[in-house]
């Protein structure tokens, strides 16, 4: 074998991760536990368990971590999802029930949602659920939820359940949860900003010092912001992205890629602030100044759910794009969920979380039969902007970027025990420096593309996507028919641990040769147990969650 070529060596006999074979019954309400068991990797034929050198089960079962020389360590991803503690959303009581009307039901359903919005919140923070009876509801427009504590519930995602049909023409979201009116990005409470006093705060940290801790109180929501300086951008090479033949490239500029981490303060000791969710990037004053400010969470909606539904879009042809585009669209929302929902024929996504959303959970959902062109800006089956989302036990068929986050405003999202079938492009942090994404126990079957999973520099793709991922982790993912890319960005790292793929690359550059680069070594990215896994713990997310909860930590 020539030096530098990495074929799929011994994938079939050394990698014993069970196929995540989620059948079409997933779209018919197969219980979440059954879906997860289908995707659970099993130890291989009595062989000795493999462990990462960075995080592994200790002799007591508790996870052990190895930090680098500066204290950076793989962070705790277990704070993802609804309330960040692994809980399932509650079964909220039905308050209003509605049956199909036989014509356009948009106004009838909207009036019911608006009536729920006028009810007071109960002691658990809910106004109640709107239950849609079995049958088909025609929606010619969009349905909007603009108050906290509301659940839109059908009578099942399979036969005999509830269908919401995005009827007729018009590219739109079918269900939108968002406050009314114009809203500012990352709303900052005046006179609440203080500089970070540490010269360095490592990846995974849950505390830091500020110049003036008296500005804050325990329980407040804050933003920890790391600035994007000219010096840092130049070190990444993002001020000189190569020109493209197909689009005008936008070079990164100072202030355009600031990292903002939304956190709840859990303790204050003098000028030291402790917070609930770890940092997904280090804060290094040699490259960027950082500061903290209070976030105005009075603008956010809280506790909203969509569940037990089948969402179907009308369409005119396989490449039609003038029809339902997104099934459920959340923004400026917190502690939200989509559960037991199947979508068919939408052009963009089943679920799309906006950049101001956080702590959303997507359980046991299937994105099937998308209708659109096979081109950019389409078929992002589970699209997670914002922070600390959890997508678990889900299936995507015929998508492009099936499990995706995007931009410096995305961090802390976990995709676990999910399956992609027939994808036309890669699941990935899609562009412009997303941080702290975990791909955990994902399976890719029958891909229609060579690259199926990627943490890499997208260079001049789009209008200059550049470095798309930093401090992101691929853990026990399986792509026996496709390729995985994991590259190291300057001043940061990405990790591929216990994964199986036909090809791997750690320094990809499209255009040099056709297709996936197969002749390049991993370079500086952290590759471990490629085509030898799985490693233990079999699910990093589940192990971190169990570890944290058993220790009584919030």
BATOR-691550 format. One record per residue (C-alpha): residue number from 1; x, y, z. Coordinates in pm, whole numbers, always signed. Example, Ala and Ser with C-alpha at 12.3 -4.5 7.8 and 13.67 -1.06 7.14 Angstrom:
BEGIN
PT  num    east   north      up
PT    1   +1230    -450    +780
PT    2   +1367    -106    +714
This chain:
BEGIN
PT  num    east   north      up
PT    1      +0      +0      +0
PT    2    +137    +341     -93
PT    3    +214    +577    +198
PT    4     -71    +810    +286
PT    5    -353    +601    +135
PT    6    -621    +506    +387
PT    7    -863    +242    +252
PT    8   -1133     +77    +460
PT    9    -905    -170    +634
PT   10   -1079    -451    +822
PT   11   -1401    -255    +862
PT   12   -1623    -561    +844
PT   13   -1450    -776   +1106
PT   14   -1308    -518   +1347
PT   15   -1599    -276   +1374
PT   16   -1898    -442   +1532
PT   17   -2131    -148   +1575
PT   18   -2479    -276   +1494
PT   19   -2652    -118   +1198
PT   20   -2885    +158   +1301
PT   21   -3162     +13   +1090
PT   22   -3464    +226   +1165
PT   23   -3746     +77    +957
PT   24   -4030    +271    +807
PT   25   -4225    +183   +1117
PT   26   -4032    +471   +1273
PT   27   -4270    +693   +1079
PT   28   -4558    +499   +1231
PT   29   -4477    +574   +1592
PT   30   -4218    +309   +1686
PT   31   -4132    +385   +2049
PT   32   -3820    +590   +2105
PT   33   -3658    +323   +2322
PT   34   -3688     +69   +2041
PT   35   -3528    +314   +1799
PT   36   -3239    +372   +2033
PT   37   -3183      +2   +2089
PT   38   -3165     -48   +1714
PT   39   -2883    +203   +1709
PT   40   -2686     +78   +2008
PT   41   -2339     -46   +1918
PT   42   -2248    -378   +2075
PT   43   -1909    -491   +2205
PT   44   -1733    -699   +1945
PT   45   -1710   -1076   +1990
PT   46   -1547   -1078   +2331
PT   47   -1253    -858   +2230
PT   48   -1101    -624   +2482
PT   49   -1286    -295   +2507
PT   50   -1130      +0   +2325
PT   51   -1101    +338   +2493
PT   52   -1014    +685   +2376
PT   53    -711    +850   +2531
PT   54    -919   +1165   +2587
PT   55   -1226   +1036   +2772
PT   56   -1287    +684   +2905
PT   57   -1469    +496   +3185
PT   58   -1258    +478   +3499
PT   59   -1243    +187   +3742
PT   60   -1552    +317   +3923
PT   61   -1745    +367   +3598
PT   62   -1715    +744   +3618
PT   63   -1571    +909   +3309
PT   64   -1210   +1020   +3317
PT   65   -1075   +1302   +3099
PT   66    -730   +1387   +2967
PT   67    -669   +1756   +2916
PT   68    -401   +1903   +2695
PT   69    -117   +2118   +2824
PT   70    -343   +2425   +2842
PT   71    -631   +2250   +3015
PT   72    -854   +2198   +2710
PT   73   -1059   +1878   +2734
PT   74   -1353   +1728   +2552
PT   75   -1650   +1912   +2703
PT   76   -1959   +1771   +2869
PT   77   -2231   +1758   +2601
PT   78   -2500   +1628   +2835
PT   79   -2665   +1969   +2881
PT   80   -2823   +1948   +2535
PT   81   -3198   +1931   +2489
PT   82   -3512   +2021   +2682
PT   83   -3399   +2170   +3015
PT   84   -3057   +2015   +2959
PT   85   -3101   +1726   +3199
PT   86   -3220   +1432   +2989
PT   87   -3584   +1463   +3083
PT   88   -3868   +1388   +2845
PT   89   -4110   +1678   +2799
PT   90   -4428   +1639   +3005
PT   91   -4765   +1515   +2890
PT   92   -4945   +1850   +2895
PT   93   -5323   +1827   +2942
PT   94   -5554   +1883   +2644
PT   95   -5753   +2204   +2675
PT   96   -5901   +2242   +2326
PT   97   -5991   +1965   +2080
PT   98   -6048   +2017   +1710
PT   99   -6166   +1791   +1426
PT  100   -6094   +1835   +1054
PT  101   -6328   +2081    +886
PT  102   -6322   +1947    +531
PT  103   -6177   +2265    +376
PT  104   -5898   +2508    +464
PT  105   -5848   +2464    +840
PT  106   -5582   +2733    +884
PT  107   -5802   +2992   +1053
PT  108   -5978   +2737   +1274
PT  109   -5652   +2599   +1408
PT  110   -5502   +2946   +1446
PT  111   -5802   +3069   +1644
PT  112   -5757   +2775   +1881
PT  113   -5385   +2846   +1924
PT  114   -5464   +3212   +1989
PT  115   -5727   +3112   +2247
PT  116   -5468   +2900   +2426
PT  117   -5232   +3198   +2427
PT  118   -5490   +3395   +2629
PT  119   -5502   +3138   +2908
PT  120   -5285   +3191   +3218
PT  121   -4978   +2979   +3272
PT  122   -5023   +2702   +3527
PT  123   -4774   +2627   +3804
PT  124   -4566   +2419   +3561
PT  125   -4549   +2698   +3305
PT  126   -4803   +2562   +3055
PT  127   -5130   +2697   +2918
PT  128   -5240   +2363   +2776
PT  129   -5247   +2157   +2459
PT  130   -5450   +2182   +2140
PT  131   -5542   +1827   +2041
PT  132   -5609   +1764   +1673
PT  133   -5836   +1466   +1618
PT  134   -5752   +1185   +1374
PT  135   -5788   +1277   +1009
PT  136   -5645   +1533    +768
PT  137   -5634   +1907    +833
PT  138   -5571   +2130    +533
PT  139   -5347   +2431    +598
PT  140   -5321   +2680    +310
PT  141   -5091   +2913    +502
PT  142   -4884   +2882    +823
PT  143   -4974   +2820   +1186
PT  144   -4812   +3049   +1444
PT  145   -4745   +2994   +1813
PT  146   -4649   +3325   +1973
PT  147   -4692   +3259   +2346
PT  148   -4516   +3033   +2594
PT  149   -4657   +2712   +2740
PT  150   -4845   +2582   +2434
PT  151   -4842   +2230   +2289
PT  152   -4977   +2142   +1944
PT  153   -5061   +1774   +1953
PT  154   -5201   +1534   +1699
PT  155   -5340   +1185   +1745
PT  156   -5038    +998   +1608
PT  157   -4786   +1013   +1324
PT  158   -4900    +689   +1159
PT  159   -5217    +541   +1007
PT  160   -5524    +650   +1197
PT  161   -5340    +954   +1328
PT  162   -5339   +1323   +1237
PT  163   -5214   +1474    +912
PT  164   -5140   +1844    +876
PT  165   -5123   +1911    +502
PT  166   -4934   +2214    +371
PT  167   -5179   +2258     +87
PT  168   -5137   +2431    -246
PT  169   -4852   +2654    -357
PT  170   -4614   +2876    -163
PT  171   -4272   +2811      -8
PT  172   -4328   +2847    +367
PT  173   -4295   +2697    +713
PT  174   -4603   +2503    +819
PT  175   -4571   +2560   +1197
PT  176   -4385   +2864   +1332
PT  177   -4305   +2924   +1700
PT  178   -4167   +3274   +1753
PT  179   -4265   +3592   +1940
PT  180   -4445   +3850   +1731
PT  181   -4271   +4159   +1594
PT  182   -3915   +4263   +1522
PT  183   -3658   +4126   +1765
PT  184   -3293   +4219   +1820
PT  185   -3013   +3966   +1789
PT  186   -2868   +3865   +2126
PT  187   -3053   +4136   +2321
PT  188   -2815   +4286   +2575
PT  189   -2931   +4448   +2897
PT  190   -2766   +4792   +2918
PT  191   -2478   +4849   +3161
PT  192   -2433   +4476   +3231
PT  193   -2108   +4414   +3041
PT  194   -1784   +4316   +3211
PT  195   -1454   +4198   +3062
PT  196   -1324   +3847   +3126
PT  197   -1023   +3884   +3356
PT  198    -857   +3548   +3282
PT  199    -584   +3550   +3020
PT  200    -693   +3198   +2923
PT  201   -1011   +2996   +2990
PT  202    -994   +2640   +2855
PT  203   -1239   +2442   +2647
PT  204   -1487   +2270   +2879
PT  205   -1461   +2526   +3160
PT  206   -1769   +2614   +3368
PT  207   -1637   +2921   +3543
PT  208   -1433   +3234   +3474
PT  209   -1341   +3565   +3635
PT  210   -1474   +3903   +3528
PT  211   -1365   +4253   +3621
PT  212   -1688   +4329   +3807
PT  213   -1891   +4038   +3943
PT  214   -2132   +4274   +4124
PT  215   -2320   +4324   +3795
PT  216   -2468   +3975   +3812
PT  217   -2694   +3753   +4022
PT  218   -2731   +3377   +4039
PT  219   -3000   +3254   +3800
PT  220   -2954   +3527   +3543
PT  221   -2905   +3440   +3177
PT  222   -2583   +3579   +3037
PT  223   -2386   +3573   +2714
PT  224   -2016   +3492   +2722
PT  225   -1879   +3651   +2408
PT  226   -1544   +3585   +2243
PT  227   -1463   +3849   +1983
PT  228   -1348   +3766   +1631
PT  229   -1040   +3984   +1578
PT  230    -847   +4056   +1261
PT  231    -548   +3875   +1414
PT  232    -746   +3557   +1481
PT  233    -922   +3561   +1143
PT  234    -588   +3605    +966
PT  235    -440   +3310   +1158
PT  236    -729   +3097   +1032
PT  237    -672   +3223    +676
PT  238   -1030   +3340    +655
PT  239    -936   +3687    +530
PT  240    -795   +3532    +212
PT  241   -1041   +3264    +110
PT  242    -972   +3173    -255
PT  243   -1206   +3324    -511
PT  244   -1478   +3107    -661
PT  245   -1597   +3069   -1019
PT  246   -1959   +3040    -909
PT  247   -2012   +3302    -635
PT  248   -1865   +3620    -492
PT  249   -1661   +3534    -183
PT  250   -1717   +3725    +140
PT  251   -1399   +3732    +345
PT  252   -1439   +3716    +720
PT  253   -1396   +4052    +893
PT  254   -1341   +4156   +1254
PT  255   -1663   +4127   +1451
PT  256   -1836   +3905   +1195
PT  257   -1762   +3569   +1367
PT  258   -1795   +3647   +1737
PT  259   -1874   +3342   +1950
PT  260   -2161   +3388   +2194
PT  261   -2246   +3128   +2456
PT  262   -2582   +3161   +2631
PT  263   -2546   +3046   +2992
PT  264   -2737   +3049   +3323
PT  265   -2533   +3164   +3623
PT  266   -2520   +2897   +3894
PT  267   -2283   +3057   +4146
PT  268   -2096   +3382   +4205
PT  269   -1796   +3413   +4435
PT  270   -1650   +3762   +4423
PT  271   -1566   +3816   +4058
PT  272   -1580   +3448   +3967
PT  273   -1890   +3342   +3773
PT  274   -1995   +2977   +3744
PT  275   -2247   +2870   +3481
PT  276   -2455   +2572   +3381
PT  277   -2313   +2462   +3043
PT  278   -1939   +2437   +2968
PT  279   -1762   +2650   +2711
PT  280   -1726   +2498   +2366
PT  281   -1423   +2707   +2276
PT  282   -1129   +2836   +2477
PT  283   -1102   +3207   +2554
PT  284    -746   +3319   +2483
PT  285    -668   +3687   +2532
PT  286    -366   +3658   +2301
PT  287    -609   +3620   +2009
PT  288    -934   +3780   +2119
PT  289   -1088   +3980   +2400
PT  290   -1389   +3827   +2577
PT  291   -1663   +3970   +2798
PT  292   -1990   +3881   +2968
PT  293   -2325   +4059   +2956
PT  294   -2678   +3990   +3070
PT  295   -2918   +3856   +2808
PT  296   -3274   +3988   +2801
PT  297   -3464   +3661   +2819
PT  298   -3797   +3843   +2861
PT  299   -3815   +3833   +2480
PT  300   -3802   +3451   +2464
PT  301   -4084   +3203   +2447
PT  302   -4052   +2904   +2678
PT  303   -4194   +2550   +2691
PT  304   -4348   +2489   +2349
PT  305   -4405   +2146   +2197
PT  306   -4521   +1990   +1871
PT  307   -4596   +1618   +1881
PT  308   -4780   +1315   +1745
PT  309   -4831   +1445   +1392
PT  310   -4766   +1368   +1030
PT  311   -4678   +1677    +825
PT  312   -4729   +1645    +449
PT  313   -4668   +1900    +175
PT  314   -4839   +1917    -161
PT  315   -4598   +1925    -454
PT  316   -4611   +1927    -834
PT  317   -4297   +1729    -921
PT  318   -3984   +1577    -770
PT  319   -3799   +1907    -820
PT  320   -4087   +2141    -737
PT  321   -3992   +2416    -492
PT  322   -4311   +2621    -469
PT  323   -4461   +2429    -178
PT  324   -4418   +2360    +194
PT  325   -4052   +2415    +283
PT  326   -4010   +2355    +658
PT  327   -4230   +2150    +888
PT  328   -4161   +2314   +1227
PT  329   -3966   +2638   +1261
PT  330   -3857   +2767   +1606
PT  331   -3675   +3088   +1695
PT  332   -3642   +3302   +2008
PT  333   -3762   +2997   +2200
PT  334   -3614   +2800   +2488
PT  335   -3695   +2455   +2632
PT  336   -3888   +2336   +2328
PT  337   -3952   +2003   +2163
PT  338   -4071   +1811   +1859
PT  339   -4163   +1452   +1936
PT  340   -4309   +1166   +1728
PT  341   -4350   +1368   +1410
PT  342   -4304   +1252   +1050
PT  343   -4266   +1491    +759
PT  344   -4309   +1412    +389
PT  345   -4229   +1615     +78
PT  346   -4091   +1932    +241
PT  347   -3807   +2102     +55
PT  348   -3587   +2216    +344
PT  349   -3636   +2058    +687
PT  350   -3863   +1872    +920
PT  351   -3732   +2085   +1208
PT  352   -3535   +2410   +1187
PT  353   -3410   +2584   +1502
PT  354   -3322   +2951   +1456
PT  355   -3008   +3118   +1591
PT  356   -3183   +3259   +1900
PT  357   -3324   +2922   +2006
PT  358   -3178   +2701   +2278
PT  359   -3239   +2373   +2458
PT  360   -3463   +2211   +2198
PT  361   -3524   +1836   +2178
PT  362   -3624   +1633   +1874
PT  363   -3726   +1274   +1956
PT  364   -3834    +987   +1730
PT  365   -3893   +1193   +1417
PT  366   -3860   +1098   +1049
PT  367   -3791   +1328    +754
PT  368   -3903   +1141    +443
PT  369   -3930   +1200     +66
PT  370   -3814   +1563     +35
PT  371   -3913   +1734    -291
PT  372   -3675   +1993    -433
PT  373   -3379   +2033    -659
PT  374   -3061   +1865    -538
PT  375   -2872   +2189    -479
PT  376   -2751   +2427    -207
PT  377   -2997   +2563     +47
PT  378   -3221   +2256     +29
PT  379   -3282   +1936    +226
PT  380   -3134   +2014    +569
PT  381   -3351   +1749    +733
PT  382   -3272   +1842   +1094
PT  383   -3132   +2196   +1091
PT  384   -3010   +2317   +1429
PT  385   -2914   +2679   +1458
PT  386   -2883   +2816   +1808
PT  387   -2745   +2631   +2106
PT  388   -2764   +2313   +2312
PT  389   -3015   +2117   +2106
PT  390   -3062   +1740   +2113
PT  391   -3171   +1528   +1815
PT  392   -3219   +1167   +1925
PT  393   -3355    +853   +1757
PT  394   -3437   +1026   +1427
PT  395   -3432    +919   +1062
PT  396   -3360   +1120    +746
PT  397   -3413    +982    +396
PT  398   -3310   +1148     +71
PT  399   -3173   +1462    +234
PT  400   -2852   +1654    +177
PT  401   -2715   +1797    +501
PT  402   -2931   +1572    +718
PT  403   -2789   +1658   +1060
PT  404   -2658   +2012   +1036
PT  405   -2567   +2319   +1236
PT  406   -2443   +2645   +1091
PT  407   -2230   +2949   +1171
PT  408   -2056   +3083   +1480
PT  409   -2400   +3121   +1640
PT  410   -2442   +2742   +1671
PT  411   -2290   +2551   +1963
PT  412   -2349   +2256   +2194
PT  413   -2586   +2053   +1973
PT  414   -2591   +1672   +2000
PT  415   -2709   +1430   +1731
PT  416   -2731   +1079   +1878
PT  417   -2868    +738   +1774
PT  418   -2984    +875   +1437
PT  419   -2975    +737   +1084
PT  420   -2928    +890    +740
PT  421   -3036    +699    +429
PT  422   -2956    +795     +73
PT  423   -2802   +1134    +155
PT  424   -2687   +1355    -132
PT  425   -2433   +1550     +76
PT  426   -2259   +1546    +413
PT  427   -2392   +1593    +764
PT  428   -2176   +1864    +917
PT  429   -2140   +2198   +1085
PT  430   -2211   +2368    +757
PT  431   -2023   +2696    +758
PT  432   -1838   +2973    +940
PT  433   -1713   +2826   +1264
PT  434   -1973   +2631   +1457
PT  435   -1835   +2497   +1785
PT  436   -1903   +2206   +2017
PT  437   -2120   +1978   +1802
PT  438   -2132   +1607   +1892
PT  439   -2218   +1340   +1634
PT  440   -2275   +1034   +1851
PT  441   -2365    +689   +1715
PT  442   -2489    +803   +1375
PT  443   -2527    +560   +1086
PT  444   -2512    +645    +715
PT  445   -2658    +398    +465
PT  446   -2669    +400     +86
PT  447   -2516    +748     +47
PT  448   -2547    +916    -293
PT  449   -2225   +1107    -224
PT  450   -1869   +1016    -126
PT  451   -1838   +1244    +177
PT  452   -2107   +1179    +438
PT  453   -1974   +1332    +760
PT  454   -1734   +1627    +788
PT  455   -1558   +1857   +1033
PT  456   -1349   +2060    +794
PT  457   -1256   +2376    +609
PT  458   -1516   +2431    +338
PT  459   -1302   +2701    +181
PT  460   -1478   +2892     -95
PT  461   -1793   +2681     -94
PT  462   -2103   +2900     -97
PT  463   -1993   +3260     -50
PT  464   -1690   +3160    +156
PT  465   -1790   +2905    +419
PT  466   -1433   +2854    +539
PT  467   -1366   +2673    +865
PT  468   -1702   +2522    +954
PT  469   -1621   +2334   +1275
PT  470   -1403   +2373   +1583
PT  471   -1389   +2154   +1892
PT  472   -1651   +1920   +1742
PT  473   -1659   +1543   +1801
PT  474   -1746   +1239   +1588
PT  475   -1800    +946   +1828
PT  476   -1866    +586   +1715
PT  477   -2022    +696   +1386
PT  478   -2062    +442   +1107
PT  479   -2032    +516    +733
PT  480   -1910    +193    +569
PT  481   -1998    +312    +218
PT  482   -1877    +671    +244
PT  483   -1605    +901    +365
PT  484   -1544   +1099    +682
PT  485   -1337   +1416    +699
PT  486   -1195   +1554   +1023
PT  487    -949   +1844   +1005
PT  488    -773   +2055   +1265
PT  489    -842   +2428   +1245
PT  490    -560   +2659   +1350
PT  491    -557   +2720   +1728
PT  492    -832   +2461   +1791
PT  493    -910   +2092   +1733
PT  494   -1168   +1844   +1602
PT  495   -1201   +1477   +1702
PT  496   -1297   +1152   +1525
PT  497   -1307    +863   +1772
PT  498   -1419    +502   +1714
PT  499   -1562    +575   +1369
PT  500   -1593    +349   +1065
PT  501   -1576    +472    +707
PT  502   -1467    +361    +363
PT  503   -1231    +658    +340
PT  504   -1097    +911    +583
PT  505    -918   +1239    +544
PT  506    -771   +1494    +777
PT  507    -671   +1760    +525
PT  508    -923   +1768    +242
PT  509    -907   +2008     -49
PT  510   -1166   +1970    -318
PT  511   -1065   +2042    -678
PT  512    -717   +1888    -668
PT  513    -853   +1549    -777
PT  514   -1209   +1426    -833
PT  515   -1403   +1310    -532
PT  516   -1306   +1249    -173
PT  517    -937   +1285     -92
PT  518    -802    +939     -19
PT  519    -431   +1012     -24
PT  520    -395   +1236    +278
PT  521    -297   +1156    +635
PT  522    -500   +1284    +933
PT  523    -267   +1583    +974
PT  524    -325   +1745   +1314
PT  525    -684   +1638   +1379
PT  526    -740   +1382   +1655
PT  527    -822   +1045   +1492
PT  528    -850    +739   +1718
PT  529    -952    +377   +1650
PT  530   -1059    +439   +1292
PT  531   -1217    +117   +1159
PT  532   -1129     -56   +1487
PT  533   -1415     +63   +1708
PT  534   -1651    +110   +1868
PT  535   -1488    +257   +2174
PT  536   -1642    +266   +2518
PT  537   -1853    +433   +2637
PT  538   -2065    +335   +2340
PT  539   -2254    +666   +2358
PT  540   -2058    +963   +2484
PT  541   -2373   +1170   +2535
PT  542   -2552    +902   +2739
PT  543   -2243    +832   +2949
PT  544   -2186   +1200   +3024
PT  545   -2552   +1248   +3115
PT  546   -2555    +946   +3348
PT  547   -2228   +1058   +3502
PT  548   -2355   +1409   +3573
PT  549   -2695   +1308   +3708
PT  550   -2555   +1031   +3929
PT  551   -2321   +1287   +4079
PT  552   -2614   +1513   +4162
PT  553   -2486   +1792   +3936
PT  554   -2734   +2011   +3753
